[in-house]
Amino acid sequence: MTVMAERPTANGTEPHSFEALLGVLDELDVPDGYQAEIIRGNIVVSPWSKGYYLDVMELVCEQLRPHLPEEHRISYGPFLYVFPGVERAYGPDIHVGHRSISRSTSNHLDGEALSFVAELTSPSTRDDDRTDKVEVYGRAGIPVYLLLDMQEEQATVFWTPSAKGYESRCTRPFGEKLPIPEPFDCLLDTEGFGAP
């Protein structure tokens, strides 16, 4: 289930700025088991992932860690990356960036400083992961976006970011190896990514 909060308004007719939405997001009392993001001008609250998603996230991190650019870190967890130019704020399932990204007291991290993101779809977030996030991550210049479609059991890697999203993509069913392009330049083994 996804809950969408209407965009807050100042006088009932005019929307607040993106910064105001971030403030509302910071103050939002999200129920246990849910996370909140800003997608297309709305605060979207969706349930946390299924248990086995943790195994998949750890498998991705373990395989990519030896191929990270110098001074980059790979992690998963509830961190909010903001994209002010397109008024989006996402909490990607897996994220890679230079260690300097986290040297901040803010809980709004710079999305354009990321070098890799991965999203594991759920029924409530699948459409946004496959459309809005492809465009936003590509326009932000993030070199690699990995989309793990947990419902279709297939992995798609996007690269060559552009003003329209990404110009290149490759899809493989779970169980096969997927080439992850520069700056990682490795094969991701998707064996064990499917539901138990």
C-alpha positions as CSV (number, residue, x, y, z in Angstrom):
1,M,0.0,0.0,0.0
2,T,1.2,3.5,-0.9
3,V,-0.1,6.5,0.8
4,M,0.2,9.8,-1.0
5,A,0.0,13.0,1.0
6,E,-1.4,15.9,-1.0
7,R,1.0,18.7,-1.7
8,P,0.7,21.2,1.3
9,T,-0.6,24.6,0.4
10,A,-0.1,28.0,1.9
11,N,-3.6,29.3,1.4
12,G,-5.4,26.3,0.1
13,T,-4.6,27.0,-3.6
14,E,-0.9,27.7,-4.0
15,P,1.7,24.9,-3.4
16,H,4.6,25.4,-1.1
17,S,8.1,25.2,-2.4
18,F,10.2,22.1,-2.6
19,E,12.1,23.2,0.5
20,A,8.7,23.4,2.3
21,L,7.9,19.9,1.2
22,L,11.3,18.7,2.6
23,G,10.4,20.4,5.9
24,V,7.0,18.6,6.0
25,L,8.8,15.4,5.2
26,D,11.2,16.0,8.1
27,E,8.3,16.5,10.5
28,L,6.2,13.7,9.2
29,D,5.5,10.9,11.7
30,V,5.8,7.9,9.4
31,P,4.3,4.7,10.8
32,D,6.6,1.9,11.7
33,G,7.4,-0.2,8.6
34,Y,7.0,2.7,6.1
35,Q,9.4,5.2,4.4
36,A,8.6,8.6,2.8
37,E,9.9,10.2,-0.4
38,I,9.0,13.2,-2.5
39,I,7.9,12.0,-6.0
40,R,6.3,14.4,-8.6
41,G,5.4,17.0,-6.0
42,N,3.8,14.6,-3.5
43,I,5.0,13.0,-0.3
44,V,4.7,9.3,-0.9
45,V,4.7,6.9,2.0
46,S,5.3,3.3,1.1
47,P,5.9,0.1,3.1
48,W,9.4,-1.2,3.8
49,S,10.8,-4.0,1.8
50,K,10.1,-7.7,2.2
51,G,12.6,-9.6,4.4
52,Y,14.5,-11.4,1.5
53,Y,15.2,-8.0,-0.1
54,L,17.9,-7.6,2.6
55,D,19.7,-10.6,1.2
56,V,19.6,-9.2,-2.3
57,M,20.9,-5.8,-1.1
58,E,23.8,-7.5,0.7
59,L,24.6,-9.6,-2.4
60,V,24.7,-6.5,-4.6
61,C,26.9,-4.6,-2.0
62,E,29.3,-7.6,-1.6
63,Q,29.8,-7.9,-5.4
64,L,30.2,-4.2,-6.1
65,R,32.4,-3.3,-3.1
66,P,35.7,-4.5,-4.8
67,H,34.9,-2.4,-7.9
68,L,34.1,1.0,-6.3
69,P,35.9,4.1,-7.4
70,E,38.5,5.3,-5.0
71,E,37.1,6.9,-1.8
72,H,33.5,5.8,-2.6
73,R,31.3,3.8,-0.3
74,I,28.4,1.5,-0.9
75,S,25.5,1.3,1.5
76,Y,21.9,0.6,1.9
77,G,19.5,2.2,4.3
78,P,17.2,5.0,5.0
79,F,19.1,8.0,3.6
80,L,17.3,10.8,1.8
81,Y,18.9,12.1,-1.4
82,V,17.5,15.4,-2.8
83,F,17.3,16.6,-6.4
84,P,16.1,20.2,-6.0
85,G,16.2,21.0,-9.7
86,V,13.4,18.5,-10.3
87,E,11.8,18.7,-6.8
88,R,12.4,15.1,-5.9
89,A,13.8,13.4,-2.8
90,Y,14.4,9.7,-2.9
91,G,15.7,7.1,-0.4
92,P,17.3,4.6,-2.8
93,D,17.6,1.0,-1.6
94,I,21.4,0.9,-2.4
95,H,23.6,4.0,-3.0
96,V,27.2,4.7,-3.9
97,G,29.0,8.0,-3.6
98,H,32.2,9.6,-2.5
99,R,32.7,9.5,1.3
100,S,32.4,13.3,1.4
101,I,28.6,13.1,0.7
102,S,27.9,12.0,4.3
103,R,30.1,14.7,5.9
104,S,27.1,16.8,6.7
105,T,24.8,17.5,9.6
106,S,21.8,17.6,7.2
107,N,19.6,14.6,6.6
108,H,19.1,15.9,3.0
109,L,22.1,14.5,1.1
110,D,23.2,15.6,-2.4
111,G,21.6,13.2,-5.0
112,E,23.7,14.6,-7.8
113,A,26.9,13.4,-6.0
114,L,26.0,9.7,-6.3
115,S,27.8,7.4,-8.7
116,F,25.4,4.5,-8.4
117,V,21.9,3.8,-7.2
118,A,19.8,0.6,-7.1
119,E,16.1,0.2,-6.5
120,L,14.3,-3.0,-5.6
121,T,10.7,-2.7,-6.8
122,S,7.7,-3.4,-4.7
123,P,4.1,-3.4,-6.0
124,S,3.6,0.1,-4.6
125,T,6.8,1.7,-5.9
126,R,7.4,-0.3,-9.2
127,D,5.9,2.3,-11.6
128,D,8.0,5.2,-10.1
129,D,11.1,3.1,-10.0
130,R,10.7,2.2,-13.7
131,T,9.8,5.7,-14.9
132,D,10.2,8.8,-12.7
133,K,13.5,7.6,-11.1
134,V,15.0,6.5,-14.4
135,E,14.5,10.0,-15.7
136,V,15.6,11.8,-12.5
137,Y,18.7,9.7,-11.8
138,G,19.8,10.1,-15.5
139,R,19.2,13.8,-15.6
140,A,21.2,14.2,-12.3
141,G,24.1,12.5,-14.1
142,I,24.3,9.4,-11.9
143,P,26.5,7.1,-14.0
144,V,24.7,3.8,-13.2
145,Y,21.2,3.0,-12.1
146,L,20.4,-0.7,-11.3
147,L,16.7,-1.6,-11.3
148,L,15.9,-4.9,-9.7
149,D,12.3,-5.7,-10.7
150,M,11.4,-8.1,-7.9
151,Q,7.9,-8.8,-9.4
152,E,9.2,-9.8,-12.9
153,E,12.5,-11.2,-11.4
154,Q,14.7,-9.3,-13.8
155,A,17.6,-6.9,-13.5
156,T,18.1,-3.8,-15.7
157,V,21.1,-1.6,-15.6
158,F,20.9,1.9,-17.1
159,W,24.0,4.0,-18.0
160,T,25.0,6.9,-20.2
161,P,23.0,9.6,-18.3
162,S,21.5,12.4,-20.4
163,A,19.0,15.2,-20.2
164,K,16.2,12.7,-21.0
165,G,17.3,10.0,-18.5
166,Y,19.6,7.2,-19.7
167,E,20.6,6.4,-23.3
168,S,21.8,2.8,-22.6
169,R,20.3,-0.2,-20.8
170,C,20.7,-3.9,-20.5
171,T,18.2,-6.4,-19.0
172,R,18.8,-10.0,-17.8
173,P,16.5,-12.4,-15.9
174,F,17.5,-13.2,-12.3
175,G,20.0,-16.0,-12.3
176,E,22.1,-14.6,-15.1
177,K,25.1,-12.2,-14.9
178,L,24.5,-8.6,-15.7
179,P,27.4,-6.3,-16.9
180,I,27.7,-3.2,-14.7
181,P,29.4,-0.4,-16.7
182,E,32.1,2.1,-15.8
183,P,33.1,3.3,-13.3
184,F,32.5,-0.2,-11.8
185,D,33.2,-2.4,-14.9
186,C,32.2,-5.8,-13.5
187,L,29.6,-8.5,-13.8
188,L,26.8,-8.7,-11.2
189,D,25.7,-12.3,-10.6
190,T,21.9,-12.2,-10.0
191,E,21.7,-15.8,-8.8
192,G,19.7,-15.9,-5.5
193,F,17.9,-12.6,-6.2
194,G,14.4,-14.2,-6.6
195,A,11.8,-14.8,-4.0
196,P,12.4,-17.8,-1.7
